[in-house]
Amino acid sequence: MNYKLIFKSAILSGEIMLRNGAETYRVEDTINRILKTTNFQVIESFVTPTGIFATLDDPTIEMITYVKRVNKRTIHLSKVELTNDISRKYCTNQLTIEEAYEKLLEVKGKPTYSNMLTILSTGLAAGFFTTVFSGNIKDFIVSSIIGANLAIIDIFFKKLNIYKFFYDIVGGCLIALFSILFTKLIPLGTNLNLIIIGSIMPLVPGVAFTNAIRDTIEGNLLSGISRGVEALIVAASIATGVGVVLKLYYLLSGGIAI
């Protein structure tokens, strides 16, 4: 039995899942399932939103303890599903550990969505959210334009390794600025409020907030609280960006109601 490869596979699976939006309790469960196939006495894992800690020990081996820091995280749930599927197949003897490790490396190296698809999807998402909130076709078009520009800014910021905190503020400013531009100066849209609300939705940290609740329910209080705080900071950043631009427009327009 190649227990070192089993340990590496467990850590790799946890890293992939944590980087791509999985809950911490799910990551711990996957790591533990893989490590339990060794039948060793000591199997421990502890996962936070920014790191993985795992230990494997038995009288027949020297204890292995590993710490893996996970800095950059995104949302790519297909990778979470693929990793989960590989781990289950290995644990039910449908895959050897060598095959599982190779497949995990393939999943880790799987490219993210193309820039064009990201821009198109974000634009349509913003437009349809505006429609859900009772916006008309003109509001849909404006929100789609804003959403597409948000995706472009996001891609640009990621290339420069700029913190997401600043992207959320800039995104909020961009949403308010474009909404005012296309409703007050260039009357393409009709309802400023609906356009802003719909355009904000792609930025809303829904997955982070949901994971915070699920981690807390599962008893992972550290992860639950940290993810909850992260979601609140993101929401506050977006609100700050939107609020600053709306306030400036209100002042510059002589106090005219928006």
Buried (B, 14 or more C-beta within 10 A) or exposed (E): EEBEBBBBBBBBBBBBBBBBBBBBBBBBBBBBBBBEBBEBEEBBBBBBBEBBBBBBBBEEEEEBEBEBEBEEBEBBEEBBBBBBEBBBBBBEEEBEBEEBBEBBEEBBEEEEEEEEEBBBBBBBBBBBBBBEBEBEEBBBBBBBBBBBBBBBBBEEBBEEEBEBEEBBBBBBBBBBBBBBBBBBEEEBBBBBEBBBBBBBBBBBBEBBBBBBBBBBEBEBEBBBEBBBEBBBBBBBBBBBBBEBBBEBBEEEEEEEEB
